[in-house]
Amino acid sequence: MIRDSGAGFAVDKISPRAGEIDSSSQFPRDLWPQMGDLGVLA
């Protein structure tokens, strides 16, 4: 379940912004709280 949630988040939220993330070398700040809601930061 955790793996599926993480994979879904990556596909839905991170993949569409991969070009932006790669070009800026910065992970979008607005995604951190969403990752926290999934429980992957602790």
mmCIF file of the N, C-alpha and C atoms, coordinates in Angstrom:
data_MODEL
# 
_entry.id   MODEL 
# 
loop_
_atom_site.group_PDB 
_atom_site.id 
_atom_site.type_symbol 
_atom_site.label_atom_id 
_atom_site.label_alt_id 
_atom_site.label_comp_id 
_atom_site.label_asym_id 
_atom_site.label_entity_id 
_atom_site.label_seq_id 
_atom_site.pdbx_PDB_ins_code 
_atom_site.Cartn_x 
_atom_site.Cartn_y 
_atom_site.Cartn_z 
_atom_site.occupancy 
_atom_site.B_iso_or_equiv 
_atom_site.pdbx_formal_charge 
_atom_site.auth_seq_id 
_atom_site.auth_comp_id 
_atom_site.auth_asym_id 
_atom_site.auth_atom_id 
_atom_site.pdbx_PDB_model_num 
ATOM 1   N N  . MET A 1 1  ? 0.818  -1.183 0.000   1.00 0.00 ? 1  MET A N  1 
ATOM 2   C CA . MET A 1 1  ? 0.000  0.000  0.000   1.00 0.00 ? 1  MET A CA 1 
ATOM 3   C C  . MET A 1 1  ? 0.869  1.256  0.000   1.00 0.00 ? 1  MET A C  1 
ATOM 4   N N  . ILE A 1 2  ? 1.921  1.277  0.811   1.00 0.00 ? 2  ILE A N  1 
ATOM 5   C CA . ILE A 1 2  ? 2.818  2.430  0.850   1.00 0.00 ? 2  ILE A CA 1 
ATOM 6   C C  . ILE A 1 2  ? 3.510  2.605  -0.494  1.00 0.00 ? 2  ILE A C  1 
ATOM 7   N N  . ARG A 1 3  ? 3.971  1.512  -1.051  1.00 0.00 ? 3  ARG A N  1 
ATOM 8   C CA . ARG A 1 3  ? 4.654  1.568  -2.349  1.00 0.00 ? 3  ARG A CA 1 
ATOM 9   C C  . ARG A 1 3  ? 3.706  2.095  -3.422  1.00 0.00 ? 3  ARG A C  1 
ATOM 10  N N  . ASP A 1 4  ? 2.484  1.628  -3.431  1.00 0.00 ? 4  ASP A N  1 
ATOM 11  C CA . ASP A 1 4  ? 1.503  2.066  -4.422  1.00 0.00 ? 4  ASP A CA 1 
ATOM 12  C C  . ASP A 1 4  ? 1.169  3.553  -4.252  1.00 0.00 ? 4  ASP A C  1 
ATOM 13  N N  . SER A 1 5  ? 1.058  4.000  -3.015  1.00 0.00 ? 5  SER A N  1 
ATOM 14  C CA . SER A 1 5  ? 0.784  5.422  -2.763  1.00 0.00 ? 5  SER A CA 1 
ATOM 15  C C  . SER A 1 5  ? 1.931  6.289  -3.260  1.00 0.00 ? 5  SER A C  1 
ATOM 16  N N  . GLY A 1 6  ? 3.157  5.877  -2.960  1.00 0.00 ? 6  GLY A N  1 
ATOM 17  C CA . GLY A 1 6  ? 4.330  6.627  -3.407  1.00 0.00 ? 6  GLY A CA 1 
ATOM 18  C C  . GLY A 1 6  ? 4.453  6.648  -4.918  1.00 0.00 ? 6  GLY A C  1 
ATOM 19  N N  . ALA A 1 7  ? 4.202  5.517  -5.536  1.00 0.00 ? 7  ALA A N  1 
ATOM 20  C CA . ALA A 1 7  ? 4.283  5.438  -6.996  1.00 0.00 ? 7  ALA A CA 1 
ATOM 21  C C  . ALA A 1 7  ? 3.202  6.298  -7.639  1.00 0.00 ? 7  ALA A C  1 
ATOM 22  N N  . GLY A 1 8  ? 2.010  6.263  -7.091  1.00 0.00 ? 8  GLY A N  1 
ATOM 23  C CA . GLY A 1 8  ? 0.923  7.089  -7.615  1.00 0.00 ? 8  GLY A CA 1 
ATOM 24  C C  . GLY A 1 8  ? 1.226  8.573  -7.480  1.00 0.00 ? 8  GLY A C  1 
ATOM 25  N N  . PHE A 1 9  ? 1.802  8.952  -6.342  1.00 0.00 ? 9  PHE A N  1 
ATOM 26  C CA . PHE A 1 9  ? 2.179  10.347 -6.127  1.00 0.00 ? 9  PHE A CA 1 
ATOM 27  C C  . PHE A 1 9  ? 3.236  10.772 -7.144  1.00 0.00 ? 9  PHE A C  1 
ATOM 28  N N  . ALA A 1 10 ? 4.211  9.919  -7.353  1.00 0.00 ? 10 ALA A N  1 
ATOM 29  C CA . ALA A 1 10 ? 5.270  10.239 -8.311  1.00 0.00 ? 10 ALA A CA 1 
ATOM 30  C C  . ALA A 1 10 ? 4.714  10.431 -9.717  1.00 0.00 ? 10 ALA A C  1 
ATOM 31  N N  . VAL A 1 11 ? 3.811  9.557  -10.114 1.00 0.00 ? 11 VAL A N  1 
ATOM 32  C CA . VAL A 1 11 ? 3.223  9.645  -11.452 1.00 0.00 ? 11 VAL A CA 1 
ATOM 33  C C  . VAL A 1 11 ? 2.317  10.870 -11.574 1.00 0.00 ? 11 VAL A C  1 
ATOM 34  N N  . ASP A 1 12 ? 1.492  11.102 -10.568 1.00 0.00 ? 12 ASP A N  1 
ATOM 35  C CA . ASP A 1 12 ? 0.494  12.175 -10.645 1.00 0.00 ? 12 ASP A CA 1 
ATOM 36  C C  . ASP A 1 12 ? 1.050  13.568 -10.381 1.00 0.00 ? 12 ASP A C  1 
ATOM 37  N N  . LYS A 1 13 ? 1.984  13.676 -9.453  1.00 0.00 ? 13 LYS A N  1 
ATOM 38  C CA . LYS A 1 13 ? 2.433  14.997 -8.993  1.00 0.00 ? 13 LYS A CA 1 
ATOM 39  C C  . LYS A 1 13 ? 3.849  15.368 -9.432  1.00 0.00 ? 13 LYS A C  1 
ATOM 40  N N  . ILE A 1 14 ? 4.759  14.396 -9.444  1.00 0.00 ? 14 ILE A N  1 
ATOM 41  C CA . ILE A 1 14 ? 6.158  14.711 -9.739  1.00 0.00 ? 14 ILE A CA 1 
ATOM 42  C C  . ILE A 1 14 ? 6.452  14.623 -11.231 1.00 0.00 ? 14 ILE A C  1 
ATOM 43  N N  . SER A 1 15 ? 6.004  13.575 -11.884 1.00 0.00 ? 15 SER A N  1 
ATOM 44  C CA . SER A 1 15 ? 6.307  13.384 -13.311 1.00 0.00 ? 15 SER A CA 1 
ATOM 45  C C  . SER A 1 15 ? 5.916  14.572 -14.190 1.00 0.00 ? 15 SER A C  1 
ATOM 46  N N  . PRO A 1 16 ? 4.725  15.147 -13.997 1.00 0.00 ? 16 PRO A N  1 
ATOM 47  C CA . PRO A 1 16 ? 4.363  16.280 -14.855 1.00 0.00 ? 16 PRO A CA 1 
ATOM 48  C C  . PRO A 1 16 ? 5.289  17.488 -14.703 1.00 0.00 ? 16 PRO A C  1 
ATOM 49  N N  . ARG A 1 17 ? 6.003  17.542 -13.578 1.00 0.00 ? 17 ARG A N  1 
ATOM 50  C CA . ARG A 1 17 ? 6.872  18.687 -13.308 1.00 0.00 ? 17 ARG A CA 1 
ATOM 51  C C  . ARG A 1 17 ? 8.354  18.329 -13.384 1.00 0.00 ? 17 ARG A C  1 
ATOM 52  N N  . ALA A 1 18 ? 8.650  17.147 -13.915 1.00 0.00 ? 18 ALA A N  1 
ATOM 53  C CA . ALA A 1 18 ? 10.028 16.660 -13.938 1.00 0.00 ? 18 ALA A CA 1 
ATOM 54  C C  . ALA A 1 18 ? 10.962 17.604 -14.686 1.00 0.00 ? 18 ALA A C  1 
ATOM 55  N N  . GLY A 1 19 ? 10.520 18.159 -15.794 1.00 0.00 ? 19 GLY A N  1 
ATOM 56  C CA . GLY A 1 19 ? 11.355 19.090 -16.547 1.00 0.00 ? 19 GLY A CA 1 
ATOM 57  C C  . GLY A 1 19 ? 11.709 20.316 -15.730 1.00 0.00 ? 19 GLY A C  1 
ATOM 58  N N  . GLU A 1 20 ? 10.730 20.861 -15.045 1.00 0.00 ? 20 GLU A N  1 
ATOM 59  C CA . GLU A 1 20 ? 10.946 22.020 -14.170 1.00 0.00 ? 20 GLU A CA 1 
ATOM 60  C C  . GLU A 1 20 ? 11.922 21.678 -13.044 1.00 0.00 ? 20 GLU A C  1 
ATOM 61  N N  . ILE A 1 21 ? 11.732 20.513 -12.439 1.00 0.00 ? 21 ILE A N  1 
ATOM 62  C CA . ILE A 1 21 ? 12.594 20.081 -11.335 1.00 0.00 ? 21 ILE A CA 1 
ATOM 63  C C  . ILE A 1 21 ? 14.018 19.887 -11.832 1.00 0.00 ? 21 ILE A C  1 
ATOM 64  N N  . ASP A 1 22 ? 14.179 19.251 -12.980 1.00 0.00 ? 22 ASP A N  1 
ATOM 65  C CA . ASP A 1 22 ? 15.513 19.018 -13.534 1.00 0.00 ? 22 ASP A CA 1 
ATOM 66  C C  . ASP A 1 22 ? 16.212 20.312 -13.908 1.00 0.00 ? 22 ASP A C  1 
ATOM 67  N N  . SER A 1 23 ? 15.502 21.215 -14.535 1.00 0.00 ? 23 SER A N  1 
ATOM 68  C CA . SER A 1 23 ? 16.146 22.444 -14.996 1.00 0.00 ? 23 SER A CA 1 
ATOM 69  C C  . SER A 1 23 ? 16.505 23.379 -13.853 1.00 0.00 ? 23 SER A C  1 
ATOM 70  N N  . SER A 1 24 ? 15.723 23.375 -12.781 1.00 0.00 ? 24 SER A N  1 
ATOM 71  C CA . SER A 1 24 ? 15.999 24.270 -11.654 1.00 0.00 ? 24 SER A CA 1 
ATOM 72  C C  . SER A 1 24 ? 16.844 23.612 -10.568 1.00 0.00 ? 24 SER A C  1 
ATOM 73  N N  . SER A 1 25 ? 16.960 22.288 -10.610 1.00 0.00 ? 25 SER A N  1 
ATOM 74  C CA . SER A 1 25 ? 17.657 21.523 -9.557  1.00 0.00 ? 25 SER A CA 1 
ATOM 75  C C  . SER A 1 25 ? 17.055 21.792 -8.173  1.00 0.00 ? 25 SER A C  1 
ATOM 76  N N  . GLN A 1 26 ? 15.761 22.096 -8.147  1.00 0.00 ? 26 GLN A N  1 
ATOM 77  C CA . GLN A 1 26 ? 15.062 22.357 -6.894  1.00 0.00 ? 26 GLN A CA 1 
ATOM 78  C C  . GLN A 1 26 ? 13.757 21.569 -6.882  1.00 0.00 ? 26 GLN A C  1 
ATOM 79  N N  . PHE A 1 27 ? 13.499 20.916 -5.772  1.00 0.00 ? 27 PHE A N  1 
ATOM 80  C CA . PHE A 1 27 ? 12.239 20.192 -5.629  1.00 0.00 ? 27 PHE A CA 1 
ATOM 81  C C  . PHE A 1 27 ? 11.175 21.196 -5.203  1.00 0.00 ? 27 PHE A C  1 
ATOM 82  N N  . PRO A 1 28 ? 10.020 21.205 -5.842  1.00 0.00 ? 28 PRO A N  1 
ATOM 83  C CA . PRO A 1 28 ? 8.981  22.190 -5.539  1.00 0.00 ? 28 PRO A CA 1 
ATOM 84  C C  . PRO A 1 28 ? 8.520  22.143 -4.074  1.00 0.00 ? 28 PRO A C  1 
ATOM 85  N N  . ARG A 1 29 ? 8.559  23.288 -3.468  1.00 0.00 ? 29 ARG A N  1 
ATOM 86  C CA . ARG A 1 29 ? 8.211  23.409 -2.051  1.00 0.00 ? 29 ARG A CA 1 
ATOM 87  C C  . ARG A 1 29 ? 6.777  22.964 -1.767  1.00 0.00 ? 29 ARG A C  1 
ATOM 88  N N  . ASP A 1 30 ? 5.874  23.190 -2.711  1.00 0.00 ? 30 ASP A N  1 
ATOM 89  C CA . ASP A 1 30 ? 4.472  22.851 -2.465  1.00 0.00 ? 30 ASP A CA 1 
ATOM 90  C C  . ASP A 1 30 ? 4.219  21.344 -2.419  1.00 0.00 ? 30 ASP A C  1 
ATOM 91  N N  . LEU A 1 31 ? 5.176  20.550 -2.880  1.00 0.00 ? 31 LEU A N  1 
ATOM 92  C CA . LEU A 1 31 ? 4.992  19.098 -2.838  1.00 0.00 ? 31 LEU A CA 1 
ATOM 93  C C  . LEU A 1 31 ? 5.399  18.490 -1.493  1.00 0.00 ? 31 LEU A C  1 
ATOM 94  N N  . TRP A 1 32 ? 6.209  19.187 -0.719  1.00 0.00 ? 32 TRP A N  1 
ATOM 95  C CA . TRP A 1 32 ? 6.653  18.640 0.572   1.00 0.00 ? 32 TRP A CA 1 
ATOM 96  C C  . TRP A 1 32 ? 5.493  18.329 1.516   1.00 0.00 ? 32 TRP A C  1 
ATOM 97  N N  . PRO A 1 33 ? 4.556  19.256 1.717   1.00 0.00 ? 33 PRO A N  1 
ATOM 98  C CA . PRO A 1 33 ? 3.436  18.916 2.621   1.00 0.00 ? 33 PRO A CA 1 
ATOM 99  C C  . PRO A 1 33 ? 2.612  17.737 2.120   1.00 0.00 ? 33 PRO A C  1 
ATOM 100 N N  . GLN A 1 34 ? 2.475  17.641 0.811   1.00 0.00 ? 34 GLN A N  1 
ATOM 101 C CA . GLN A 1 34 ? 1.719  16.523 0.258   1.00 0.00 ? 34 GLN A CA 1 
ATOM 102 C C  . GLN A 1 34 ? 2.436  15.198 0.518   1.00 0.00 ? 34 GLN A C  1 
ATOM 103 N N  . MET A 1 35 ? 3.762  15.220 0.451   1.00 0.00 ? 35 MET A N  1 
ATOM 104 C CA . MET A 1 35 ? 4.532  14.012 0.762   1.00 0.00 ? 35 MET A CA 1 
ATOM 105 C C  . MET A 1 35 ? 4.394  13.686 2.251   1.00 0.00 ? 35 MET A C  1 
ATOM 106 N N  . GLY A 1 36 ? 4.340  14.720 3.083   1.00 0.00 ? 36 GLY A N  1 
ATOM 107 C CA . GLY A 1 36 ? 4.131  14.508 4.506   1.00 0.00 ? 36 GLY A CA 1 
ATOM 108 C C  . GLY A 1 36 ? 2.785  13.854 4.778   1.00 0.00 ? 36 GLY A C  1 
ATOM 109 N N  . ASP A 1 37 ? 1.775  14.272 4.034   1.00 0.00 ? 37 ASP A N  1 
ATOM 110 C CA . ASP A 1 37 ? 0.449  13.663 4.197   1.00 0.00 ? 37 ASP A CA 1 
ATOM 111 C C  . ASP A 1 37 ? 0.462  12.182 3.856   1.00 0.00 ? 37 ASP A C  1 
ATOM 112 N N  . LEU A 1 38 ? 1.362  11.789 2.946   1.00 0.00 ? 38 LEU A N  1 
ATOM 113 C CA . LEU A 1 38 ? 1.487  10.369 2.609   1.00 0.00 ? 38 LEU A CA 1 
ATOM 114 C C  . LEU A 1 38 ? 2.283  9.602  3.664   1.00 0.00 ? 38 LEU A C  1 
ATOM 115 N N  . GLY A 1 39 ? 3.003  10.333 4.514   1.00 0.00 ? 39 GLY A N  1 
ATOM 116 C CA . GLY A 1 39 ? 3.797  9.699  5.559   1.00 0.00 ? 39 GLY A CA 1 
ATOM 117 C C  . GLY A 1 39 ? 5.182  9.271  5.111   1.00 0.00 ? 39 GLY A C  1 
ATOM 118 N N  . VAL A 1 40 ? 5.689  9.868  4.032   1.00 0.00 ? 40 VAL A N  1 
ATOM 119 C CA . VAL A 1 40 ? 6.998  9.446  3.527   1.00 0.00 ? 40 VAL A CA 1 
ATOM 120 C C  . VAL A 1 40 ? 8.151  10.322 4.025   1.00 0.00 ? 40 VAL A C  1 
ATOM 121 N N  . LEU A 1 41 ? 7.871  11.314 4.859   1.00 0.00 ? 41 LEU A N  1 
ATOM 122 C CA . LEU A 1 41 ? 8.929  12.194 5.330   1.00 0.00 ? 41 LEU A CA 1 
ATOM 123 C C  . LEU A 1 41 ? 9.423  11.849 6.734   1.00 0.00 ? 41 LEU A C  1 
ATOM 124 N N  . ALA A 1 42 ? 8.716  10.990 7.406   1.00 0.00 ? 42 ALA A N  1 
ATOM 125 C CA . ALA A 1 42 ? 9.110  10.698 8.782   1.00 0.00 ? 42 ALA A CA 1 
ATOM 126 C C  . ALA A 1 42 ? 9.570  9.269  8.930   1.00 0.00 ? 42 ALA A C  1 
# 
